[in-house]
Amino acid sequence: MKKNSIKHARINQEIVRAMSEILRFELKDPRIDPMTSVTDADVATDLKTCKLYVSVLGSDEKCEETIRALRGAEGFIRYQLAQKLDLRNTPQLTFLADRSISYGMHMSEMIDRLRENGGMDGSENSTDENDQTT
């Protein structure tokens, strides 16, 4: 199976969907933050391993604690995945923190602050260009 094949992409999507259901309904660990979501899955071409990118809305400490709890519950999660998916092998799971959502929120806040302070209206740049040409 090729890395970019339709089947590979479909398996990744199904794992993300199944993991979302497991996090929402099956897993009852209090260490797992309620604002946890699986943003992406990357299954190896041989279907033996899977990297799961997990996003936690909150502090870095909450994110690390949630990742540790998910690693501790890997056996239960693999069993639930095997029940939900019809794959020959249930892949070995690796949980990785996905900080892209918090990074995007941070960048959006910085842009908003610049707009409030008048730093992005473009008027400063146009006056500097006029001074240089004369």
C-alpha positions as CSV (number, residue, x, y, z in Angstrom):
1,M,0.0,0.0,0.0
2,K,1.4,3.4,-1.0
3,K,1.7,6.2,1.6
4,N,-0.5,8.5,-0.5
5,S,-3.1,6.0,-1.6
6,I,-6.8,6.4,-1.1
7,K,-6.9,3.3,1.1
8,H,-4.2,4.7,3.3
9,A,-6.0,8.1,3.7
10,R,-9.3,6.3,4.5
11,I,-7.6,4.2,7.2
12,N,-6.2,7.4,8.7
13,Q,-9.6,9.0,8.7
14,E,-11.3,6.0,10.2
15,I,-8.7,5.8,13.0
16,V,-9.2,9.5,13.8
17,R,-13.0,9.0,13.9
18,A,-12.8,5.8,16.1
19,M,-10.3,7.5,18.4
20,S,-12.7,10.5,18.9
21,E,-15.5,8.1,19.8
22,I,-13.2,6.2,22.2
23,L,-12.1,9.4,23.9
24,R,-15.6,10.7,24.2
25,F,-17.5,7.6,25.2
26,E,-15.2,4.8,26.3
27,L,-12.3,6.2,28.2
28,K,-13.1,7.4,31.7
29,D,-9.7,8.4,33.0
30,P,-9.9,11.6,35.0
31,R,-6.3,12.5,34.0
32,I,-7.5,13.0,30.4
33,D,-8.6,16.5,29.8
34,P,-12.2,16.8,28.5
35,M,-11.0,19.3,25.8
36,T,-8.9,16.6,24.1
37,S,-9.2,15.8,20.4
38,V,-7.3,13.6,18.0
39,T,-6.3,15.9,15.1
40,D,-4.5,13.4,12.8
41,A,-3.4,9.9,12.4
42,D,-0.4,8.6,10.4
43,V,-0.5,4.8,9.9
44,A,2.6,3.2,8.6
45,T,2.2,1.5,5.2
46,D,2.5,-2.0,6.8
47,L,-0.3,-1.1,9.3
48,K,2.0,-2.1,12.2
49,T,2.4,1.4,13.8
50,C,0.3,4.5,14.0
51,K,1.2,8.0,15.2
52,L,-1.7,9.8,16.8
53,Y,-1.6,13.6,17.0
54,V,-3.5,14.7,20.1
55,S,-4.5,18.3,20.8
56,V,-5.4,19.5,24.3
57,L,-6.9,22.9,24.8
58,G,-5.2,24.3,27.9
59,S,-1.8,24.5,29.5
60,D,1.3,22.4,28.5
61,E,1.0,20.6,31.9
62,K,-2.5,19.4,31.0
63,C,-1.3,18.3,27.6
64,E,1.6,16.3,29.0
65,E,-0.6,14.7,31.7
66,T,-3.2,13.7,29.1
67,I,-0.5,12.2,26.8
68,R,0.9,10.2,29.8
69,A,-2.6,8.9,30.6
70,L,-3.2,8.0,26.9
71,R,0.1,6.1,26.8
72,G,-1.0,4.3,30.0
73,A,-4.3,3.3,28.5
74,E,-2.8,2.2,25.2
75,G,-3.8,-1.5,25.6
76,F,-7.5,-0.6,26.3
77,I,-7.5,1.9,23.4
78,R,-6.0,-0.7,21.0
79,Y,-8.7,-3.2,22.1
80,Q,-11.4,-0.7,21.4
81,L,-9.9,0.2,18.0
82,A,-9.8,-3.5,17.1
83,Q,-13.6,-3.7,18.0
84,K,-14.5,-0.6,15.9
85,L,-12.2,-1.2,12.9
86,D,-12.0,-4.3,10.7
87,L,-8.3,-4.4,10.2
88,R,-6.1,-7.5,10.1
89,N,-3.7,-6.0,12.6
90,T,-4.4,-3.3,15.1
91,P,-1.4,-0.9,14.9
92,Q,0.9,-0.1,17.8
93,L,-0.1,3.4,19.0
94,T,2.2,6.4,19.6
95,F,0.7,9.5,21.1
96,L,2.2,12.8,20.1
97,A,1.2,16.3,21.2
98,D,-0.2,18.5,18.4
99,R,0.3,22.1,19.4
100,S,-0.8,23.6,16.1
101,I,-4.2,24.7,17.4
102,S,-2.7,26.6,20.4
103,Y,0.0,28.0,18.1
104,G,-2.7,29.3,15.7
105,M,-4.6,30.8,18.6
106,H,-1.4,32.5,19.8
107,M,-0.6,33.9,16.3
108,S,-4.2,35.2,16.0
109,E,-3.9,37.0,19.3
110,M,-0.7,38.6,18.2
111,I,-2.3,39.8,15.0
112,D,-5.2,41.2,16.9
113,R,-2.9,43.1,19.3
114,L,-1.0,44.5,16.3
115,R,-4.3,45.7,14.8
116,E,-5.4,47.3,18.0
117,N,-2.1,49.2,18.3
118,G,-2.3,50.4,14.7
119,G,0.7,48.4,13.6
120,M,-1.0,46.7,10.6
121,D,-2.8,49.6,8.8
122,G,0.0,50.0,6.2
123,S,0.3,53.7,6.6
124,E,3.8,53.6,8.1
125,N,5.3,51.7,5.1
126,S,3.8,54.0,2.5
127,T,5.3,57.1,4.1
128,D,8.8,55.5,4.4
129,E,8.7,54.6,0.7
130,N,7.8,58.2,-0.3
131,D,10.7,59.6,1.8
132,Q,13.2,57.3,0.1
133,T,12.3,58.2,-3.4
134,T,12.8,62.0,-3.0
